[in-house]
Amino acid sequence: MKRKIAALITQYPLLKWLTNRFVLVTLFFVIWLVFFDTYSLFDQREIDKEINKLEDNKAYYQEEIHKDEVYINKLHKMEEVEKYAREKYYMKRDNEDIYIIEMDNDNEAASDEPTK
């Protein structure tokens, strides 16, 4: 039996290196960390994707907050408050009539088509 193992080791020198117990333990821990650990390589990749998505959301919402702050600063003027009330809440002055015209995009597209 020892002669067969010695013959294999002389034939394949890498086999001697792989049978070293320190190499086997290190290989075991590397495989454990890459595939089976709580924070394995695959889980880390998914977590990184989630972090990137959340950072994109953060940038979007910070931009929206900045736009809202600019709009709020504009509302300190009385003219801007009146404009906002007229556009959003359809408020009007005394002795004034408001007509709201809603455009239907479906009708416009249908009217552009040639009739047969």
C-alpha positions as CSV (number, residue, x, y, z in Angstrom):
1,M,0.0,0.0,0.0
2,K,2.8,2.4,0.9
3,R,4.5,1.6,-2.4
4,K,1.4,2.5,-4.4
5,I,1.1,5.8,-2.5
6,A,4.8,6.5,-3.0
7,A,4.5,5.7,-6.7
8,L,1.5,8.1,-7.0
9,I,3.4,10.8,-5.2
10,T,6.4,10.5,-7.4
11,Q,4.2,10.4,-10.5
12,Y,2.1,13.4,-9.3
13,P,4.2,15.8,-7.1
14,L,1.1,18.0,-6.6
15,L,-0.5,15.2,-4.7
16,K,2.1,15.4,-2.0
17,W,1.4,19.1,-1.5
18,L,-2.4,18.5,-1.4
19,T,-2.1,15.8,1.2
20,N,-0.5,18.2,3.7
21,R,-2.9,18.7,6.6
22,F,-2.3,22.5,6.8
23,V,-3.2,22.8,3.1
24,L,-6.4,20.7,3.6
25,V,-7.5,22.7,6.6
26,T,-6.9,26.0,4.8
27,L,-8.7,24.7,1.7
28,F,-11.6,23.6,3.9
29,F,-11.9,27.1,5.5
30,V,-11.7,28.9,2.2
31,I,-14.5,26.7,0.7
32,W,-16.5,27.3,3.9
33,L,-16.1,31.1,3.7
34,V,-16.9,31.3,0.0
35,F,-19.9,29.0,-0.1
36,F,-21.4,28.2,3.3
37,D,-20.7,31.1,5.7
38,T,-23.4,33.5,6.7
39,Y,-21.6,36.3,4.8
40,S,-20.5,34.1,1.8
41,L,-19.3,35.6,-1.4
42,F,-22.7,35.2,-3.1
43,D,-24.5,36.8,-0.2
44,Q,-22.0,39.7,-0.3
45,R,-22.7,40.3,-4.0
46,E,-26.4,40.5,-3.4
47,I,-25.9,42.8,-0.5
48,D,-23.7,45.1,-2.6
49,K,-26.4,45.2,-5.3
50,E,-29.0,46.2,-2.6
51,I,-26.6,48.9,-1.3
52,N,-26.2,50.3,-4.8
53,K,-29.9,50.4,-5.3
54,L,-30.5,52.1,-2.0
55,E,-27.8,54.7,-2.8
56,D,-29.5,55.5,-6.1
57,N,-32.8,55.9,-4.2
58,K,-31.0,58.2,-1.7
59,A,-29.6,60.4,-4.5
60,Y,-33.0,60.6,-6.1
61,Y,-34.8,61.6,-2.9
62,Q,-32.1,64.1,-2.0
63,E,-32.6,65.8,-5.4
64,E,-36.4,65.8,-4.8
65,I,-35.8,67.4,-1.4
66,H,-33.6,70.1,-2.9
67,K,-36.3,70.8,-5.5
68,D,-39.0,71.1,-2.8
69,E,-36.8,73.4,-0.7
70,V,-36.4,75.7,-3.7
71,Y,-40.1,75.6,-4.2
72,I,-40.8,76.3,-0.5
73,N,-38.4,79.3,-0.6
74,K,-40.4,80.7,-3.6
75,L,-43.6,80.4,-1.6
76,H,-42.4,83.1,0.8
77,K,-43.7,85.6,-1.8
78,M,-47.4,86.3,-1.9
79,E,-47.6,86.2,-5.7
80,E,-46.1,82.7,-5.7
81,V,-48.6,81.5,-3.0
82,E,-51.5,82.8,-5.1
83,K,-50.1,81.1,-8.2
84,Y,-49.7,77.8,-6.3
85,A,-53.3,78.1,-5.0
86,R,-54.7,78.8,-8.5
87,E,-52.8,75.9,-10.1
88,K,-53.2,73.2,-7.5
89,Y,-56.5,74.0,-5.8
90,Y,-58.3,75.9,-8.6
91,M,-58.9,78.9,-6.3
92,K,-60.1,82.2,-7.8
93,R,-60.5,85.8,-7.1
94,D,-63.9,87.4,-6.6
95,N,-65.6,88.3,-9.9
96,E,-63.5,85.8,-11.8
97,D,-64.5,82.6,-13.6
98,I,-62.2,79.6,-14.1
99,Y,-62.6,77.2,-17.0
100,I,-60.6,73.9,-16.7
101,I,-59.9,72.3,-20.1
102,E,-58.6,68.8,-19.9
103,M,-57.0,67.3,-23.0
104,D,-57.6,63.7,-23.9
105,N,-54.5,62.3,-25.5
106,D,-56.4,59.2,-26.8
107,N,-58.8,61.4,-28.8
108,E,-55.9,63.4,-30.3
109,A,-54.1,60.2,-31.4
110,A,-57.3,58.8,-32.9
111,S,-57.9,62.0,-34.9
112,D,-54.4,61.9,-36.4
113,E,-55.1,58.5,-38.0
114,P,-56.4,58.7,-41.6
115,T,-59.9,57.6,-42.2
116,K,-60.7,54.8,-44.6
